[in-house]
Structure formats: C-alpha cells, structure tokens
Amino acid sequence: MESLSQVIQGIGPLDQRSMDKARKRQDELVKPQGSLGRLEELSIKICGIKREEFPRLSRKAIITLAGDHGVVDAGVTKWPREVTAQMVKNFALGNAGINVLAHHTGCRVVVVDIGVASELEPHPNLLSRKVNRGTQDLSQGPAMTREEAQASIEEGIRIVDELSEELDIVGTGDMGIGNTTPSAAIAAVITHRKVEEVTGRGAGVDDDMLSHKVEVINRAIEINQPQPQDPLDVLSKVGGFEIGGICGVILGAAHHHIPVVIDGFISGAAALIAADLCPQVKDYLIASHLSVEPGHRFVLEHLGLSPLFNLGMRLGEGTGAALGIFLCEAATNILSQMKTFNEAGIS
C-alpha cells in the first residue's frame, strides 16, 4: 500500500473532458434542459470522478466501520458501550437497518472492527482491523496517539485498496456508542462553530444530558487544545478510530477515482479531516442526506456540499449512504439509457 502522503498526492482534479461530454449529452436528452435537476448535476460529477463518459455503478458497497469511545465513561450517552459490539454482530448477521437498505439498493455491506473495545467472534462478514480496543476518554486527555490516528486512516485506505477492483461506488457508515461526541468536537474545532451549535442529542439524550455533553466537549477542547490547521492532531486529540477509518476510506476511494457517498454526522466529521488533509478530495464527495444532528448542516456548509435529501434520519450505519447510492445509480442510468432527441428521431 502507498503511504498516506503518496495517496494524498495522487488525488487529482476531476476529468473535465468527461464532464463536458456528459453535460452536452444531458442537454440533448429527450427532456427540457435541466428538467431533472440535481440528477443531471450528479451524473456529470460522477463522470468526472470516474473519468468515463458512461460510468456504470453496478458494483456498490457500504463500508461500515465500528469503534468504541472512552468518553462514554463521562456520561454523554444513555447507552452502554457493549451495544457497539452487539450491533456489529447484528450487521454481520444481516439483521440491522443498514442491511435492509443495502439489500434494497443492491449494495454489499463491509463491516469493519477498527476499534471495538471487546474481542469479537470471527465471522465471514466481519473484517478485523482493530487499531486499539476503543479510544481513551477525550475529556481527560487525547483520545488516541498521533500514531494511532494515522494508523486508523491507513486502515481505511487499505480496505479500499483491497476492494478497489470490485467497487464502482462506495458509501461510508459508522457504529460506535458515544461517537456523536467526538464528531461534535471535530466539527467545532474545524468549522470554528460553538460547541453548543454543533452538538445534538445523539441516540436520544434528554436536556440535562445534552447540557452535560456540551460541557464535556468544551472541557475536551480546552484540555487537549487540538490544532485546526493540523487534522491529524484534531483526530488524535478528540476523534475516534471509526472516524479515522472513514477518513481513510474517503481518501482511498478518491485515489482510485471512486465516488464516495457519505452518510450523516459521523461520516461528515471524517470528511472534515479528509478534506483538511487533501482539499481536492471534496470534489469526490457526495452528501447523501442532512442528518437531524444540528452540527451536520455546518459540516456540509464547510465542505461546500449539498445533501441529496432530507428525511429526518439520524441512524448512521451507512443507511443514508445506501439511499444516496441509489440516486447516484439512477442519475448515471439516465445519462446512459435515455435517448437524445436525435437518437429518438424527435425534431
């Protein structure tokens, strides 16, 4: 596998020639110009990413990375950390929300243990790429070492490297009890928003717990002093292993000219890290939806991305990404399967 710096240096601009051809064909299809709105824009962008005039998106996958968080001990969620391992097992068995939506949209689900606190039973549908058994409590000190932060990114890149020959498009997903806390911390540091603005209820905390969660994040930022100009520092001080892994998936996919459909708030936090490491990577990102988590809106604004839909979702797992991939495939099918006026014999 190439080094992190080599992967970043290998991410170039989108292919303008393919995009120009796609735009010209869209304007000639049997419809008023622009009448399919965002679907037209989406197809053009995907052509630029894949450097193809008629890209096919038949080989689809959601990569769902799981990790635990020491900050759970600070009382930021009502759910015990053991739920992370239980849900990962459910993903592997095909019983969860992501499995249903992935099946519906024809996506493979790749489940990755990148930092679950317990040892999981081996399963054919589970990749073990554990960097460590969960992070440290970020409200007491750094969540991980800088070396672990880089390792989590490199594991994400490695996964895409291994799957690249069988991937036309990829979606990102997450699992980790308490992971809206590090995501909010990352969002606050990189977007320069107040912690109160970017912190939401996660898996349904009440008002008192939400106030406590804000206090914990503010304390973490004050203690750790993450440097916004150094994305690896931010990830190591207040991040999570699955967030680093998703960052790596994003970078790895862009390196291989694979469109990346990001899910909600946690994937958005990972995208912030990836975009700070390599600004060019933003062109390869497709935002599936707008999460209910309030910080997600600021994340997408910072990245310059517009979500494809808003259904009030906040589950994570890659559920929004699966639906986003469905729309991407619809967009490229319109481009390749719809006739032009000339092809249809219409004057």
C-alpha positions, 0 to 999 in steps of 0.5 A: 500500500502507498503511504498516506502522503503518496495517496494524498498526492495522487488525488487529482482534479476531476476529468473535465473532458468527461464532464463536458461530454456528459453535460452536452449529452444531458442537454440533448436528452429527450427532456427540457434542459435541466428538467431533472435537476440535481440528477443531471448535476450528479451524473456529470460529477460522477463522470468526472470522478470516474473519468468515463463518459458512461460510468456504470455503478453496478458494483456498490458497497457500504463500508461500515466501520465500528469503534468504541469511545472512552468518553462514554465513561463521562456520561454523554450517552444513555447507552452502554458501550457493549451495544457497539459490539452487539450491533456489529454482530447484528450487521454481520448477521444481516439483521440491522437497518443498514442491511435492509437498505443495502439489500434494497439498493443492491449494495454489499455491506463491509463491516469493519472492527477498527476499534471495538473495545471487546474481542469479537467472534470471527465471522465471514462478514466481519473484517478485523482491523482493530487499531486499539480496543476503543479510544481513551476518554477525550475529556481527560486527555487525547483520545488516541496517539498521533500514531494511532490516528494515522494508523486508523486512516491507513486502515481505511485506505487499505480496505479500499485498496483491497476492494478497489477492483470490485467497487464502482461506488462506495458509501461510508457508515459508522457504529460506535456508542458515544461517537456523536461526541467526538464528531461534535468536537471535530466539527467545532474545532474545524468549522470554528462553530460553538460547541453548543451549535454543533452538538445534538442529542445523539441516540436520544439524550434528554436536556440535562444530558445534552447540557452535560455533553456540551460541557464535556466537549468544551472541557475536551477542547480546552484540555487537549487544545487540538490544532485546526490547521493540523487534522491529524492532531484534531483526530488524535486529540478528540476523534475516534478510530471509526472516524479515522477509518472513514477518513481513510476510506474517503481518501482511498476511494478518491485515489482510485477515482471512486465516488464516495457517498457519505452518510450523516454526522459521523461520516461528515466529521471524517470528511472534515479531516479528509478534506483538511488533509487533501482539499481536492478530495471534496470534489469526490464527495457526495452528501447523501442526506442532512442528518437531524444532528444540528452540527451536520448542516455546518459540516456540509456548509464547510465542505461546500456540499449539498445533501441529496435529501432530507428525511429526518434520519439520524441512524448512521450505519451507512443507511443514508449512504445506501439511499444516496447510492441509489440516486447516484445509480439512477442519475448515471442510468439516465445519462446512459439509457435515455435517448437524445432527441436525435437518437429518438428521431424527435425534431 
